[in-house]
Amino acid sequence: MSSELVWFKSSYSGNEGGACVEIAWRKSSHSGDEGGNCVEVAETTSAVLVRDSKDKSGPHLTFSPTAWQSFLEFARSV
């Protein structure tokens, strides 16, 4: 994963301040800039979100941090 974070402000957060929600998405370092198969990941304290970087408003997958760590360990081993 790239170390560059891209902050996304929730559409439910207003411009008047208050309790805003932001998520930092990181683009996979294996994605490149050619517009190929790209994924982005955002980590929170309770979940890891994965989405298609070409469809930012589309659906995303949600994993527990434990399940995500297991996936990463498996992916590194193959």
MOPAC internal coordinates of N, CA, C and O (Angstrom, degrees):
PM7 1SCF
backbone

  N    0.0000 0     0.00 0     0.00 0    0    0    0
  C    1.4410 1     0.00 0     0.00 0    1    0    0
  C    1.5211 1   110.48 1     0.00 0    2    1    0
  O    1.2310 1   121.45 1   -33.24 1    3    2    1
  N    1.2838 1   114.83 1   146.76 1    3    2    1
  C    1.4578 1   120.75 1   175.56 1    5    3    2
  C    1.5227 1   108.80 1   -72.74 1    6    5    3
  O    1.2310 1   120.12 1   -31.13 1    7    6    5
  N    1.3187 1   117.37 1   148.87 1    7    6    5
  C    1.4612 1   120.64 1   177.81 1    9    7    6
  C    1.5252 1   111.38 1   -84.63 1   10    9    7
  O    1.2310 1   120.17 1   173.62 1   11   10    9
  N    1.3351 1   117.29 1    -6.38 1   11   10    9
  C    1.4613 1   120.99 1  -179.91 1   13   11   10
  C    1.5293 1   109.66 1   -76.02 1   14   13   11
  O    1.2310 1   120.69 1   -54.50 1   15   14   13
  N    1.3361 1   116.29 1   125.50 1   15   14   13
  C    1.4567 1   121.50 1   179.93 1   17   15   14
  C    1.5204 1   109.70 1  -100.76 1   18   17   15
  O    1.2310 1   120.64 1   -41.18 1   19   18   17
  N    1.3087 1   116.38 1   138.82 1   19   18   17
  C    1.4512 1   122.59 1   175.57 1   21   19   18
  C    1.5225 1   106.55 1  -117.18 1   22   21   19
  O    1.2310 1   120.41 1   -65.35 1   23   22   21
  N    1.3396 1   116.81 1   114.65 1   23   22   21
  C    1.4617 1   120.97 1  -176.15 1   25   23   22
  C    1.5169 1   110.83 1   -82.17 1   26   25   23
  O    1.2310 1   120.82 1   -41.46 1   27   26   25
  N    1.3068 1   116.04 1   138.54 1   27   26   25
  C    1.4523 1   124.36 1  -179.66 1   29   27   26
  C    1.5108 1   107.67 1  -123.89 1   30   29   27
  O    1.2310 1   120.20 1   -60.18 1   31   30   29
  N    1.3237 1   117.22 1   119.82 1   31   30   29
  C    1.4576 1   121.24 1   178.65 1   33   31   30
  C    1.5237 1   108.90 1   -89.75 1   34   33   31
  O    1.2310 1   120.90 1   -45.95 1   35   34   33
  N    1.2979 1   115.89 1   134.05 1   35   34   33
  C    1.4577 1   121.30 1  -179.45 1   37   35   34
  C    1.5232 1   110.94 1   -59.40 1   38   37   35
  O    1.2310 1   120.65 1   -39.66 1   39   38   37
  N    1.3317 1   116.35 1   140.34 1   39   38   37
  C    1.4669 1   120.66 1   177.26 1   41   39   38
  C    1.5231 1   111.02 1   -68.14 1   42   41   39
  O    1.2310 1   120.12 1   167.39 1   43   42   41
  N    1.3306 1   117.37 1   -12.61 1   43   42   41
  C    1.4637 1   121.21 1   178.40 1   45   43   42
  C    1.5254 1   111.97 1   -87.05 1   46   45   43
  O    1.2310 1   119.59 1   173.30 1   47   46   45
  N    1.3182 1   118.39 1    -6.70 1   47   46   45
  C    1.4593 1   122.41 1   179.41 1   49   47   46
  C    1.5219 1   109.33 1   -88.91 1   50   49   47
  O    1.2310 1   120.98 1   -49.61 1   51   50   49
  N    1.3138 1   115.72 1   130.39 1   51   50   49
  C    1.4578 1   120.44 1   179.88 1   53   51   50
  C    1.5201 1   111.53 1   -84.37 1   54   53   51
  O    1.2310 1   120.50 1    -3.08 1   55   54   53
  N    1.3149 1   116.65 1   176.92 1   55   54   53
  C    1.4622 1   122.11 1   179.57 1   57   55   54
  C    1.5193 1   112.96 1   -90.16 1   58   57   55
  O    1.2310 1   120.07 1   176.94 1   59   58   57
  N    1.3342 1   117.48 1    -3.06 1   59   58   57
  C    1.4513 1   120.53 1  -176.67 1   61   59   58
  C    1.5292 1   113.44 1   -89.63 1   62   61   59
  O    1.2310 1   120.21 1  -168.41 1   63   62   61
  N    1.3098 1   117.21 1    11.59 1   63   62   61
  C    1.4647 1   120.75 1   179.37 1   65   63   62
  C    1.5123 1   110.44 1    89.38 1   66   65   63
  O    1.2310 1   120.52 1    25.41 1   67   66   65
  N    1.2934 1   116.61 1  -154.59 1   67   66   65
  C    1.4500 1   119.85 1   179.70 1   69   67   66
  C    1.5183 1   111.96 1    87.21 1   70   69   67
  O    1.2310 1   121.01 1    27.32 1   71   70   69
  N    1.3065 1   115.68 1  -152.68 1   71   70   69
  C    1.4641 1   121.94 1  -174.42 1   73   71   70
  C    1.5269 1   110.53 1   -82.51 1   74   73   71
  O    1.2310 1   120.61 1   -87.09 1   75   74   73
  N    1.3137 1   116.45 1    92.91 1   75   74   73
  C    1.4607 1   121.34 1   178.13 1   77   75   74
  C    1.5210 1   109.76 1   -98.06 1   78   77   75
  O    1.2310 1   121.10 1   -27.75 1   79   78   77
  N    1.2994 1   115.51 1   152.25 1   79   78   77
  C    1.4540 1   121.45 1   177.87 1   81   79   78
  C    1.5141 1   108.45 1  -115.81 1   82   81   79
  O    1.2310 1   120.44 1   -52.58 1   83   82   81
  N    1.3181 1   116.77 1   127.42 1   83   82   81
  C    1.4510 1   121.02 1   176.57 1   85   83   82
  C    1.5129 1   108.90 1  -130.80 1   86   85   83
  O    1.2310 1   121.03 1   -36.36 1   87   86   85
  N    1.3216 1   115.63 1   143.64 1   87   86   85
  C    1.4546 1   122.50 1   177.48 1   89   87   86
  C    1.5195 1   107.42 1  -125.80 1   90   89   87
  O    1.2310 1   120.60 1   -44.55 1   91   90   89
  N    1.3252 1   116.46 1   135.45 1   91   90   89
  C    1.4636 1   120.85 1   177.80 1   93   91   90
  C    1.5236 1   108.83 1   -96.96 1   94   93   91
  O    1.2310 1   120.37 1   -61.99 1   95   94   93
  N    1.3292 1   116.90 1   118.01 1   95   94   93
  C    1.4599 1   122.94 1   177.85 1   97   95   94
  C    1.5169 1   108.79 1   -96.75 1   98   97   95
  O    1.2310 1   120.38 1   -43.23 1   99   98   97
  N    1.3229 1   116.88 1   136.77 1   99   98   97
  C    1.4596 1   122.70 1   174.98 1  101   99   98
  C    1.5184 1   108.18 1  -114.85 1  102  101   99
  O    1.2310 1   120.80 1   -46.74 1  103  102  101
  N    1.3169 1   116.08 1   133.26 1  103  102  101
  C    1.4631 1   121.51 1   178.76 1  105  103  102
  C    1.5215 1   109.43 1   -86.53 1  106  105  103
  O    1.2310 1   120.46 1   -39.41 1  107  106  105
  N    1.3112 1   116.72 1   140.59 1  107  106  105
  C    1.4530 1   121.32 1   178.62 1  109  107  106
  C    1.5241 1   111.02 1   -58.37 1  110  109  107
  O    1.2310 1   120.73 1   -44.97 1  111  110  109
  N    1.3231 1   116.21 1   135.03 1  111  110  109
  C    1.4685 1   120.06 1   177.78 1  113  111  110
  C    1.5190 1   111.07 1   -69.37 1  114  113  111
  O    1.2310 1   119.59 1   165.72 1  115  114  113
  N    1.3214 1   118.40 1   -14.28 1  115  114  113
  C    1.4648 1   122.76 1   178.22 1  117  115  114
  C    1.5296 1   112.12 1   -89.15 1  118  117  115
  O    1.2310 1   120.27 1   177.63 1  119  118  117
  N    1.3291 1   117.08 1    -2.37 1  119  118  117
  C    1.4588 1   120.68 1  -175.80 1  121  119  118
  C    1.5216 1   113.18 1   -77.64 1  122  121  119
  O    1.2310 1   119.68 1   142.64 1  123  122  121
  N    1.3146 1   118.21 1   -37.36 1  123  122  121
  C    1.4560 1   120.24 1  -176.76 1  125  123  122
  C    1.5163 1   111.27 1    72.07 1  126  125  123
  O    1.2310 1   120.51 1    -0.69 1  127  126  125
  N    1.3060 1   116.62 1   179.31 1  127  126  125
  C    1.4659 1   121.78 1  -178.73 1  129  127  126
  C    1.5181 1   112.48 1  -108.71 1  130  129  127
  O    1.2310 1   119.55 1  -169.15 1  131  130  129
  N    1.3208 1   118.46 1    10.85 1  131  130  129
  C    1.4639 1   121.54 1  -176.30 1  133  131  130
  C    1.5274 1   113.00 1   -83.08 1  134  133  131
  O    1.2310 1   120.12 1   179.07 1  135  134  133
  N    1.3484 1   117.38 1    -0.93 1  135  134  133
  C    1.4551 1   119.52 1  -179.45 1  137  135  134
  C    1.5212 1   113.11 1    82.26 1  138  137  135
  O    1.2310 1   120.07 1  -156.74 1  139  138  137
  N    1.3102 1   117.48 1    23.26 1  139  138  137
  C    1.4620 1   121.80 1   179.86 1  141  139  138
  C    1.5141 1   111.77 1   -78.25 1  142  141  139
  O    1.2310 1   121.03 1    29.44 1  143  142  141
  N    1.3152 1   115.63 1  -150.56 1  143  142  141
  C    1.4605 1   121.13 1   179.63 1  145  143  142
  C    1.5230 1   109.09 1   -75.66 1  146  145  143
  O    1.2310 1   120.42 1   -72.89 1  147  146  145
  N    1.3296 1   116.80 1   107.11 1  147  146  145
  C    1.4538 1   121.63 1  -173.62 1  149  147  146
  C    1.5236 1   111.24 1  -119.84 1  150  149  147
  O    1.2310 1   121.01 1   -40.59 1  151  150  149
  N    1.3218 1   115.67 1   139.41 1  151  150  149
  C    1.4495 1   120.50 1   173.09 1  153  151  150
  C    1.5161 1   108.71 1  -127.48 1  154  153  151
  O    1.2310 1   121.32 1   -27.49 1  155  154  153
  N    1.3261 1   115.08 1   152.51 1  155  154  153
  C    1.4545 1   122.40 1   174.54 1  157  155  154
  C    1.5178 1   107.67 1  -127.09 1  158  157  155
  O    1.2310 1   121.04 1   -31.89 1  159  158  157
  N    1.3230 1   115.61 1   148.11 1  159  158  157
  C    1.4590 1   121.96 1  -178.00 1  161  159  158
  C    1.5221 1   108.74 1  -127.40 1  162  161  159
  O    1.2310 1   120.89 1   -41.14 1  163  162  161
  N    1.3272 1   115.91 1   138.86 1  163  162  161
  C    1.4642 1   122.40 1   173.06 1  165  163  162
  C    1.5256 1   107.32 1  -127.49 1  166  165  163
  O    1.2310 1   120.99 1   -49.17 1  167  166  165
  N    1.3252 1   115.72 1   130.83 1  167  166  165
  C    1.4626 1   120.23 1  -178.88 1  169  167  166
  C    1.5179 1   110.13 1  -110.94 1  170  169  167
  O    1.2310 1   120.90 1   -48.25 1  171  170  169
  N    1.3175 1   115.89 1   131.75 1  171  170  169
  C    1.4578 1   122.29 1   172.80 1  173  171  170
  C    1.5304 1   106.70 1  -117.86 1  174  173  171
  O    1.2310 1   120.18 1    -0.15 1  175  174  173
  N    1.3095 1   117.26 1   179.85 1  175  174  173
  C    1.4615 1   119.14 1   179.85 1  177  175  174
  C    1.5173 1   112.47 1   -69.61 1  178  177  175
  O    1.2310 1   120.06 1   155.94 1  179  178  177
  N    1.3251 1   117.49 1   -24.06 1  179  178  177
  C    1.4647 1   119.64 1  -175.96 1  181  179  178
  C    1.5193 1   114.65 1  -115.70 1  182  181  179
  O    1.2310 1   119.61 1   173.06 1  183  182  181
  N    1.3316 1   118.35 1    -6.94 1  183  182  181
  C    1.4660 1   119.80 1  -176.45 1  185  183  182
  C    1.5263 1   111.31 1  -156.63 1  186  185  183
  O    1.2310 1   121.62 1   -22.06 1  187  186  185
  N    1.3220 1   114.50 1   157.94 1  187  186  185
  C    1.4570 1   122.19 1   172.19 1  189  187  186
  C    1.5282 1   106.39 1  -119.40 1  190  189  187
  O    1.2310 1   120.39 1   -56.08 1  191  190  189
  N    1.3244 1   116.85 1   123.92 1  191  190  189
  C    1.4615 1   122.77 1  -177.48 1  193  191  190
  C    1.5184 1   109.20 1  -104.87 1  194  193  191
  O    1.2310 1   120.46 1   -39.77 1  195  194  193
  N    1.3283 1   116.73 1   140.23 1  195  194  193
  C    1.4627 1   122.17 1   179.57 1  197  195  194
  C    1.5237 1   107.51 1  -130.11 1  198  197  195
  O    1.2310 1   120.35 1   -46.81 1  199  198  197
  N    1.3392 1   116.93 1   133.19 1  199  198  197
  C    1.4643 1   119.99 1   179.59 1  201  199  198
  C    1.5228 1   110.30 1  -142.43 1  202  201  199
  O    1.2310 1   121.29 1   -15.46 1  203  202  201
  N    1.3180 1   115.14 1   164.54 1  203  202  201
  C    1.4639 1   123.57 1   174.39 1  205  203  202
  C    1.5222 1   106.89 1   -79.30 1  206  205  203
  O    1.2310 1   120.03 1   -58.36 1  207  206  205
  N    1.3256 1   117.54 1   121.64 1  207  206  205
  C    1.4625 1   120.05 1  -176.60 1  209  207  206
  C    1.5256 1   112.75 1   -67.95 1  210  209  207
  O    1.2310 1   120.11 1   163.03 1  211  210  209
  N    1.3280 1   117.40 1   -16.97 1  211  210  209
  C    1.4670 1   120.09 1   178.73 1  213  211  210
  C    1.5252 1   111.47 1   -85.86 1  214  213  211
  O    1.2310 1   120.04 1   170.42 1  215  214  213
  N    1.3484 1   117.53 1    -9.58 1  215  214  213
  C    1.4681 1   122.33 1  -178.83 1  217  215  214
  C    1.5265 1   108.15 1  -133.97 1  218  217  215
  O    1.2310 1   120.60 1  -113.12 1  219  218  217
  N    1.3308 1   116.45 1    66.88 1  219  218  217
  C    1.4558 1   122.00 1  -173.23 1  221  219  218
  C    1.5249 1   114.04 1   -60.36 1  222  221  219
  O    1.2310 1   119.49 1   150.90 1  223  222  221
  N    1.3131 1   118.58 1   -29.10 1  223  222  221
  C    1.4568 1   120.22 1   179.47 1  225  223  222
  C    1.5250 1   112.16 1   -94.59 1  226  225  223
  O    1.2310 1   120.59 1  -177.87 1  227  226  225
  N    1.3149 1   116.48 1     2.13 1  227  226  225
  C    1.4582 1   121.03 1   179.92 1  229  227  226
  C    1.5212 1   112.06 1   -80.26 1  230  229  227
  O    1.2310 1   120.58 1    11.03 1  231  230  229
  N    1.3171 1   116.49 1  -168.97 1  231  230  229
  C    1.4647 1   120.58 1  -177.58 1  233  231  230
  C    1.5255 1   111.79 1   -70.06 1  234  233  231
  O    1.2310 1   121.08 1   -18.10 1  235  234  233
  N    1.3115 1   115.54 1   161.90 1  235  234  233
  C    1.4602 1   121.01 1   175.30 1  237  235  234
  C    1.5249 1   108.81 1  -137.95 1  238  237  235
  O    1.2310 1   121.22 1   -21.08 1  239  238  237
  N    1.3093 1   115.27 1   158.92 1  239  238  237
  C    1.4591 1   122.20 1   175.86 1  241  239  238
  C    1.5190 1   108.21 1   -95.21 1  242  241  239
  O    1.2310 1   120.33 1   -34.06 1  243  242  241
  N    1.3197 1   116.97 1   145.94 1  243  242  241
  C    1.4549 1   122.10 1   178.41 1  245  243  242
  C    1.5238 1   109.30 1  -122.70 1  246  245  243
  O    1.2310 1   120.95 1   -51.22 1  247  246  245
  N    1.3218 1   115.79 1   128.78 1  247  246  245
  C    1.4588 1   122.40 1   179.20 1  249  247  246
  C    1.5205 1   109.68 1  -124.98 1  250  249  247
  O    1.2310 1   120.56 1   -27.98 1  251  250  249
  N    1.3183 1   116.54 1   152.02 1  251  250  249
  C    1.4633 1   119.17 1   169.67 1  253  251  250
  C    1.5286 1   106.90 1   -73.11 1  254  253  251
  O    1.2310 1   119.78 1   -26.05 1  255  254  253
  N    1.3303 1   118.03 1   153.95 1  255  254  253
  C    1.4649 1   119.15 1   177.52 1  257  255  254
  C    1.5353 1   112.41 1   -56.40 1  258  257  255
  O    1.2310 1   119.91 1   144.08 1  259  258  257
  N    1.3219 1   117.77 1   -35.92 1  259  258  257
  C    1.4666 1   121.31 1   179.16 1  261  259  258
  C    1.5245 1   111.02 1   -66.46 1  262  261  259
  O    1.2310 1   120.27 1   134.96 1  263  262  261
  N    1.3267 1   117.10 1   -45.04 1  263  262  261
  C    1.4677 1   120.74 1   178.94 1  265  263  262
  C    1.5228 1   110.75 1   -64.35 1  266  265  263
  O    1.2310 1   119.80 1   140.41 1  267  266  265
  N    1.3330 1   117.98 1   -39.59 1  267  266  265
  C    1.4608 1   121.62 1   179.17 1  269  267  266
  C    1.5270 1   110.63 1   -64.03 1  270  269  267
  O    1.2310 1   120.66 1   136.63 1  271  270  269
  N    1.3309 1   116.34 1   -43.37 1  271  270  269
  C    1.4585 1   120.30 1   179.11 1  273  271  270
  C    1.5303 1   110.43 1   -62.44 1  274  273  271
  O    1.2310 1   120.14 1   140.18 1  275  274  273
  N    1.3258 1   117.33 1   -39.82 1  275  274  273
  C    1.4713 1   121.24 1   177.17 1  277  275  274
  C    1.5235 1   110.74 1   -63.28 1  278  277  275
  O    1.2310 1   120.39 1   138.15 1  279  278  277
  N    1.3256 1   116.87 1   -41.85 1  279  278  277
  C    1.4683 1   120.53 1   177.52 1  281  279  278
  C    1.5252 1   110.93 1   -61.27 1  282  281  279
  O    1.2310 1   120.26 1   133.47 1  283  282  281
  N    1.3380 1   117.11 1   -46.53 1  283  282  281
  C    1.4676 1   120.63 1  -179.64 1  285  283  282
  C    1.5231 1   111.34 1   -61.25 1  286  285  283
  O    1.2310 1   120.20 1   137.74 1  287  286  285
  N    1.3212 1   117.23 1   -42.26 1  287  286  285
  C    1.4712 1   120.48 1   178.25 1  289  287  286
  C    1.5219 1   110.89 1   -62.04 1  290  289  287
  O    1.2310 1   120.49 1   137.74 1  291  290  289
  N    1.3304 1   116.66 1   -42.26 1  291  290  289
  C    1.4646 1   120.87 1   178.28 1  293  291  290
  C    1.5322 1   110.37 1   -63.86 1  294  293  291
  O    1.2310 1   120.66 1   133.13 1  295  294  293
  N    1.3429 1   116.34 1   -46.87 1  295  294  293
  C    1.4605 1   120.34 1  -177.52 1  297  295  294
  C    1.5290 1   111.52 1   -62.16 1  298  297  295
  O    1.2310 1   120.07 1   144.32 1  299  298  297
  N    1.3100 1   117.47 1   -35.68 1  299  298  297
  C    1.4665 1   121.13 1   178.98 1  301  299  298
  C    1.5252 1   111.63 1   -70.89 1  302  301  299
  O    1.2310 1   120.43 1   155.08 1  303  302  301
  N    1.3189 1   116.79 1   -24.92 1  303  302  301
  C    1.4713 1   120.05 1  -175.46 1  305  303  302
  C    1.5205 1   113.77 1   -85.24 1  306  305  303
  O    1.2310 1   119.75 1   166.03 1  307  306  305
  N    1.3177 1   118.08 1   -13.97 1  307  306  305
  C    1.4767 1   120.05 1  -179.01 1  309  307  306
  C    1.5058 1   112.44 1   -99.85 1  310  309  307
  O    1.2310 1   120.10 1   180.00 1  311  310  309

